[in-house]
Amino acid sequence: MRHFNLLLSLVAAFAAAMVSCRPSASAPADTDTLVIIHTNDTHSAIDPDRDDRGGIARRKVLIDSIRGAHANTLLIDAGDAVQGSLYFTIFGGEVERRLMNAMGYEIRILGNHEFDNGMEPLAREWRLVEGDRLSANYGLAGTPLDSIFVPSVIKEYNGHKIGFIGINLDPAGMVMAANHQGVVYSDAVATANAEAARLKEQGAEMVIVVSHIGYDENGERPDDRAIAAQSRDIDLIIGGHSHTTIDPLTPEGEAMSTVNNLDGRPVRVLQTGSRGVNLGEITISLTDGTINARLIPVDARLDSRVDPEFAALIAPYRHGVDSLRGIQLGTAPTAFEKNTPEILNLLSDFVLARGSQIAGKPADLAIMNKGGIRNSLDKGTITKGEIIDILPFDNKIVVVDIKGSDLLENLAIMAARDGNGVSRGVAVTYDPNDRRINTATIDGKPIDPARTYRLATINYLADGGDYMTPLTRATRIAESRGVLYDELSDFIASGQLSALLASPDTSNRMTAY
C-alpha cells in the first residue's frame, strides 16, 4: 500500500508540473531548445464559438502544458487581441488585458483594433500590460502611447541571444483617423530590415519579427511575405491581421510558411488564423537554428483540465455579457452565416432602408463592408447581445451625395478586396485578375460618372476606412443618432426587418467575371 501511495504521489506531482505556469524543476532539461507559443487576432473570443471551438480558458490549458514540458518557452501575441465580442464592447479591453497578463504573455504588439476606442483608453490599458510591448515602425512621441513601447528586445536562452521586433500596419485607411492621431508610420519592410541588422550587430543569433500587417496583401501594401523576401537578417515571422491559417504540417501550409530571402535562404512565416481556435507552437533548436512548427486545435477535449482559478477571473464579467444576451428583439426564421452573401445582403439592405429614413428621401444604394460583420445570426430568437456580437463597432449610419465617377472608383477598390456589400438593385461585375470593373448598374441602369448619387453607408467607410478613399470626397447629408448595432436592434424590434429576415437573398451582387 505504501508503494501504491508513493506511485499516486508521483503521478500527481507530474500532473501538477504539466499545468504549471512556468517550467518546474521536473521539466525536461531541453535547454538547447526554445519553444515559442503564439496567438494572433483572438478578437475578444473569451468563450468558445458557436461551433464549440476556442475559448481562452482552454487556451491556457495548452499553454501551461507546453510550459510544463519544456525548459525554455516564450508566449507571444501578434495583435488584435480585442474587438469582436461583448467582453470588449462592455469592458473596453480590461478583460483581455487581465486574462493575458494572468497567462503570462511575454511579448505583445498592437493590432489595428487595439485603436478602436481611441488613444487615451488604449494607453490606459497598455500601461498595465505586462511583458515586452514592441513597436518598431510607429513613432509615438507626443501621443498618449509615448514611452509605452520599445522597437525590439533581445532575450537570452542558455547563452543564445534571440532578437524580437514589433512591426505594425499603416493605420491610414484601416484605423479611424481620430483614433491614431499623432502616430507616425514608417515603412514596415525597411524598418524590419534595419532593426534586424541592428540586432545582429548586438549579437543576436536569430531575429524574429512579430507583425500585424497580414500574410499576403496582393502587392498593394507591405506584408509578411514582402518582409521575408526582402530580408537578409530575419529568420522567422510570426504574423497577424489577415486571419490566415498556416498549418506547416500540411503540404499547402509548408509551402505557405516558407519564403526565400534575398540570399535564397528560407524564412519561416507563420500565423494561426483567428479567434483563438488554434494555438501556434514553434520549436527552435538554439544550436543550429532549425525551426519546426505546428498548430494545436483549441477545443472541448481540454475542458476537464481548465484552471478553476483562471476561470474565476472570467466569471465576474459574464453577468454584463449575459444580461445583453437575454434581451430579446425578434425572430430569425433561418440562419444567416458569417461570410455569406445572405448576411452581407441583409445588412446592406438594412443600411439602405435606415439611411433613407435618416435622410428623409430614398437613397440610391448602400455599401457595407465584410470586415464590419464579425459573427453569424443564428436561427431562432434574436437577442441584443447577438446583434452587438455581429456588429460590435461604434459606427453610425451616414448618408452622402457622391459623384458617379467617385462611386465607380470606390467600387473598384471594393473589387480589389474581392467585393463587399451593396444593396438590392445594385449589380457589379469585375475582372478577378486586375479587379477592374466590367459593369456597374443600379436598377439595371449603368452608373453615370457625371451624375450625383445618394449613398448610405457607415461613417468608418465614409471616412476612408477599408481604403475607400473616394468616399471621403462625398458630401455628407445625414447621420444616425445611434450606433449601428442599436439602429439595427430597433429595426428588428419594430418588425421593420421581418420581411428581409424571412427571405434571405443568396445572390452575389458583386461578382468576379
Salt bridges, closest charged atoms under 4 A:
ASP30 OD2 - HIS70 ND1 2.74
ASP41 OD1 - HIS43 NE2 3.64
ASP41 OD1 - HIS212 NE2 3.97
ASP41 OD1 - HIS243 NE2 3.35
ASP47 OD1 - ARG318 NH2 2.48
ASP49 OD2 - ARG53 NE 3.03
ASP52 OD1 - ARG58 NH2 2.84
ASP64 OD2 - LYS60 NZ 2.62
ASP80 OD2 - HIS43 NE2 3.62
ASP80 OD2 - HIS212 NE2 3.24
GLU106 OE1 - ARG67 NH2 3.58
ASP116 OD2 - HIS113 ND1 2.82
GLU125 OE1 - ARG97 NE 2.80
ASP132 OD2 - LYS155 NZ 2.76
GLU195 OE2 - ARG198 NH2 2.44
GLU205 OE1 - HIS160 ND1 2.92
GLU217 OE1 - ARG221 NE 3.22
GLU220 OE1 - ARG221 NH2 3.27
ASP235 OD2 - LYS200 NZ 3.97
ASP235 OD1 - ARG265 NH1 3.00
ASP263 OD1 - ARG232 NE 2.88
GLU281 OE1 - ARG294 NE 2.50
ASP299 OD1 - ARG301 NH1 2.51
ASP303 OD1 - ARG58 NE 2.65
ASP307 OD2 - LYS60 NZ 3.12
GLU337 OE1 - ARG50 NH1 2.76
ASP349 OD1 - ARG509 NH1 2.91
ASP364 OD1 - ARG451 NH2 3.25
ASP378 OD1 - ARG50 NH2 2.11
ASP389 OD2 - ARG325 NH2 3.38
ASP401 OD1 - ARG454 NE 2.80
ASP406 OD1 - ARG473 NH2 3.03
GLU409 OE1 - ARG473 NH2 2.63
ASP418 OD1 - ARG435 NH2 2.81
ASP431 OD2 - ARG436 NH2 3.89
ASP434 OD2 - ARG436 NE 3.49
ASP463 OD1 - ARG476 NH2 2.80
ASP466 OD1 - ARG417 NH2 3.94
GLU479 OE1 - ARG476 NH1 3.54
ASP486 OD1 - LYS384 NZ 2.92
GLU487 OE1 - ARG354 NE 2.58
ASP505 OD2 - ARG509 NH2 2.77
